[in-house]
Amino acid sequence: MYFVTIKHPDYVLFSMTPSERAAVALTEAQAVHLLLRDGAGGWRVRHRWEVARFSHTEFMALMHQRDEPADPEELLQLLPPELR
């Protein structure tokens, strides 16, 4: 799976999955957000953690050799257990 990086005014980095159902974003405060599409087509923060504990790059690299899951909630399973 790959990510498409675009500009988003609320984030330093904002990268979407190919289906655009999920995104990984980095805030100026060094927090990583896993976002999912809401019913209106916007984004809602589904989970957040500190970049020092597990970087956005590490999270995205875990998906390099995987297919995008049909259910974006499955992305949470890739986090270390202590961050879920």
ABEGO torsion letter per residue (X at the ends): XBBBBBBBAABABBBBBAAGABBBBBBAAGBBBBBBBBAAGBBBBABBBBAAABBAAAAAAAAAABBBBABAAAAAAABBAAAX
